[in-house]
Amino acid sequence: MKNRLVLLLQCASGLGAMSYGVMFTVLDDFRDEYGISESKLGLIVGAGFITGFIANIFFASYADKGHAKILIKYGIALQVIGCLVMAFGTTFPVLLMGRFLTGLGGGVGEPALKRIIILANPHEMGNNLGRIVSAGVAGFSLGPVVSAVMVGPLGLSAPFISVAVLLAIVFIGVSRMSVHEAEKAEVPPQRLAFDLLRIRALTGVIVIGLSLYIMIGTFDSIWSVMMDDKDAPSWVASIGITVFALPMIFIAPLGGRLTQRVGPLKASIGGLTLGAIFMSLYGTLGSPYAMVAVGLCHGIVDGLTVTGGSASVALVAPRERLASAQGLYSGIQTLMGGVAAGLAGLTYEVIDQRTYVACAVVMLLLILIGSWLAKDSIHIAGDPVDI
């Protein structure tokens, strides 16, 4: 039963990510066919991060109050609507609204999903979080493939409609699943989670985690545009995403087990430091093919360490407020991702690919600050039930 539950939640996570992967690789088509500027494309990407922040902050606590399942259902429903809006949108405001809704849906469901995953089997927390990451990365990496196959013969709307239909099927499955909800005696009184920032270790984990979404927001908003400006074949932009993501699909569950065993905070610090180095290489290399090679190495490192942040939150946050802490972590991350995406689009118009170097510098600064804040918990490891 637990494996079936994890599999169903993997599908929900994977398809939500696929909707983003599809959008990410047609940004240059939005520019060329609809006349949307790079800065507005950055805002479209960023809109999902902003709404994800709002949803994580304001809805995560309800998962701790016994409403985890219904939050996942609402989240999927919003993603379905958002995909359909993006499928038929041809102007900046409509596409912005579609991305707004998909980001809102992801933010509503993610903390509840993580709460269920972690508490379903705390001893397998790392492995199960890794499986969710694998599903998300797989969905994201399949997005370009779906776009490549469908956009040419069927038009820009086809991949978004396909994802919406698959999400609707998962919605039916989620409606039938049985999950362990919080008991009334366990329900915390707080509606928002900002008071958790008083926990120094949690604040440090969050600051370190910000570097991940600065990296994601920057990379995503300008990668395909940069490849186009370098006159790389269209398949290079798509294959670059796939090459980056492919190792993570297979490595993330192994990485989750390793980070849980050796210490998720140490893994997160090491992985993101290497990530900053890779970002600086994207900003200095001249060959698109060399950048793809760097992306392969980057994907391997991320696959081994990317679950470190969520696992660290699970170990340093109060157990009865697990979803609230995950929502605070994800919400602040997605807000930073949205800001980074918007700024990257604007910055790219001025300093082009060196935007990646600027991103790397900011990442390293955040890693240093977060490590100092969480210095007393850097070596923490084990299961949430043991801490």
C-alpha positions, -999 to +999 in steps of 0.1 A: +000+000+000+028+024+009+046+017-024+013+024-043+009+056-024+044+068-032+039+058-069+007+078-072+024+109-056+053+104-079+029+107-109+014+139-094+049+154-089+062+142-123+033+156-143+033+189-125+070+192-134+063+181-170+040+211-174+069+233-165+093+214-188+070+218-217+067+255-211+104+260-205+114+246-240+089+267-259+099+300-245+117+309-277+086+299-297+066+323-275+091+350-284+092+343-321+055+336-327+038+358-302+064+386-300+070+384-263+103+399-251+129+381-231+121+402-200+084+393-202+094+356-207+114+359-175+083+373-158+062+343-171+087+319-157+089+339-124+051+341-120+049+304-111+076+308-085+058+338-069+024+320-067+042+289-054+056+311-026+021+324-017+005+290-017+033+273+003+031+300+030-007+303+033-018+267+027+009+244+041-003+246+077-036+230+067-018+198+058-007+196+095-043+201+105-056+170+088-062+183+053-032+169+033-052+149+008-076+177-001-047+201-006-031+177-031-064+174-050-069+212-052-033+216-063-037+191-092-070+208-102-053+242-104-025+227-125-050+213-149-067+246-154-033+264-157-021+240-184-053+246-204-049+284-201-014+281-214-025+258-242-048+284-257-030+316-247-013+337-273-006+370-254+016+379-224-013+384-199-030+351-207+003+331-206+012+349-174-022+338-159-016+302-170+018+301-153+003+318-123-023+289-119+002+261-124+026+276-099-003+281-074-013+244-078+022+232-072+025+253-041-008+242-027+000+205-030+038+202-024+040+206+014+011+181+019+027+157-005+061+158+014+044+154+047+026+122+035+058+109+020+080+115+050+056+102+077+045+072+056+079+056+064+104+078+082+131+052+080+129+054+042+125+092+041+156+098+020+147+071-005+111+082-008+121+119-012+146+108-038+118+090-057+097+121-057+127+141-070+133+115-096+097+117-107+098+155-109+130+155-128+118+128-152+086+148-158+106+180-164+131+162-187+103+145-207+087+179-212+111+189-240+106+155-257+068+160-256+072+194-270+095+182-298+071+155-308+039+174-306+045+211-314+056+206-350+026+186-362+000+196-337+009+232-326+020+249-294-012+239-275-009+201-279+017+194-251-001+215-226-034+197-233-018+163-230-003+171-196-037+185-185-054+152-194-028+131-176-031+153-145-069+148-145-064+110-145-040+113-115-066+135-098-090+106-099-064+083-084-056+108-056-093+110-048-093+073-040-061+070-020-061+066+018-036+086+038-028+091+075-040+126+085-030+144+116-051+136+147-070+165+164-047+163+194-017+168+172-030+199+153-008+230+159-027+263+165-005+284+142-018+293+108+015+306+094+050+292+098+072+323+101+076+317+139+097+286+129+124+310+117+133+313+154+149+279+150+184+289+140+192+256+123+160+258+102+168+293+091+203+282+081+188+253+060+164+278+043+192+303+035+213+275+020+183+263+000+178+297-015+209+292-036+192+262-052+163+282-065+185+312-075+203+286-097+170+271-110+154+305-117+184+318-136+191+287-155+155+281-166+147+316-178+176+321-202+189+287-212+168+282-244+171+318-253+209+317-249+212+286-270+191+303-297+213+334-296+244+312-300+229+298-332+229+263-317+206+238-334+172+237-317+178+201-305+208+213-285+187+233-261+164+204-255+191+177-253+210+200-228+180+199-204+177+161-209+214+155-203+212+176-172+182+158-159+188+122-169+213+113-142+190+127-115+162+104-125+183+073-117+206+087-090+182+107-067+168+077-047+204+065-041+214+101-033+184+103-009+196+073+010+232+085+011+222+120+023+200+106+051+229+084+062+258+108+061+240+140+068+216+159+045+229+193+055+265+184+046+254+170+013+233+200+005+262+224+012+287+204-009+263+198-038+253+235-041+289+247-038+297+225-068+265+238-085+278+273-082+310+263-099+290+247-128+270+279-131+301+299-135+312+276-163+279+282-182+287+319-180+322+316-194+322+288-220+317+297-256+306+264-270+270+252-265+283+216-267+307+222-239+279+236-218+259+204-224+289+184-211+290+205-180+253+200-176+258+162-174+283+166-145+260+191-129+231+167-131+251+139-115+260+161-085+225+174-081+211+139-082+233+128-053+225+159-031+193+176-041+171+158-014+194+172+013+174+204+018+140+188+024+156+160+045+174+186+066+141+204+073+125+172+084+152+167+109+154+201+125+117+211+124+090+200+150+074+168+139+038+182+144+046+211+121+064+191+094+042+204+065+044+240+077+082+238+078+084+222+044+060+249+031+081+277+046+112+261+030+096+256-004+078+289-003+108+311+003+127+290-022+101+295-049+099+333-041+136+335-046+134+315-078+107+339-092+129+369-083+159+353-099+140+344-131+127+379-135+161+395-128+179+370-151+158+379-180+165+416-175+202+410-167+206+388-198+196+418-220+226+437-206+254+412-199+242+381-218+256+348-206+277+363-178+244+364-159+253+328-148+285+340-132+267+367-112+243+339-101+272+317-089+286+346-067+252+350-050+249+313-045+282+310-027+274+340-005+241+324+006+258+290+012+283+307+035+257+326+055+234+296+059+263+273+069+272+298+097+236+299+109+233+261+110+268+253+121+256+235+152+234+211+131+257+205+101+265+169+112+228+159+120+217+127+104+192+098+109+154+096+108+128+122+119+115+098+145+150+095+161+157+132+164 
